[in-house]
Amino acid sequence: MVIELWRIEGGLPVHVKTVTTNADGRVDGPLLEGDDLTAGDYELLFHVREYFVLHSGSAGASPFLSHVPVRFTVWDAAQHYHVPLLVTPWAYSTYRGS
């Protein structure tokens, strides 16, 4: 799945990077680490429709969800932030993982 990472600066999104998940549904490493991870607001934009259309095995697949934005705040850049997305073509949930 394609995931875009945005930093929210002055209320406006600034693109940081775009990654693709591996066969296990995870990214291969941290999206931000070291000095790149600073306190502030961020958004992950998950491209779920594209993923499910490509992996459905049916050209007529029409998932309900298109993109799933997850906005979150990093309060302490020294902590670990893991933001999993549990998703089907019709619903999703997320939480701050460990």
N, C-alpha and C positions, 0 to 999 in steps of 0.2 A: 504494500500500500504506500502511496506517496504521502508524505507528511511535510508540511511547510511549518517552519518555526519563525515567528514574528516577535519582535520586542516592541512594546507600546511606549512611545516616547512623545510626551506632550499631547497625549490623546490620539496620536496617529500611529498606525502600524508601520514598522520598518522591517523589511525582510532580512532574516539572519541566514537561513539556509534551508535547503530542501533535501530530504533524504527519502530512501525507499526501504521498507522493512524487508527482512530476509525471509526465508522459507518457514522460519519458526514464528513469524509475525512480530519480530523485534528489530530494533535498529542495532547495528553492529557495535556501537559504542555510544558514549554520552554525546548528546547534542551540544552541550556547553560544559566546559570544565575550566578550572583555573581562573585566570583573570577575565575570561569571556563570560563567566557566570556572575552576574551582578544582581543586587536587589532590584526589584522592579516588577512590572507587569509584562506578561508574555501571552502569546496565543499559539497553540498548535492547531493547524488546519488539516484534518484528515480527509483524504479524497476517497470516500467510501464507495460511491457509485461506480467510479472507474474500476476500483478493485473488484467489486462483486460482478460487474459485467464481464470483466476479463476472466474471472475464475468460476463463473456459474455453469459453463458448458452449454449455455443456451444463448444464441444471438438475440433472442427476444427478451432477455432479462431486463426488468424494469424496477430496480430497487426504489423504495420510498425515499431513502436518504440520499442526498447528493454529497454534501460536505458536512463534516462535524467540527465546529470550532470549539476549542476548550481554552478559555481564558483563565489564567491563574496568576498568583502573586508569589514571587520569591522574596521572603522576608529576611532570610539569613542565607547568604551565598555559601557559607561554610557547611550547610546541611546538604543532604542528598535528596534530590527530587526525582521521583519516578511517577510518570503520569500514564498509566495504562488505560487503553480504551477497549472495552468489551463491546463488540458490535455485531449486529446481524444486518441484513438488508433493510430491516424495518424498525430497529430500536438500538439504543446504546446506553452504556453507563460508564462512568469513570470515577476515579478517586485518586487520592494521593497515596501511592504505594510506598513500600519500604525499600 
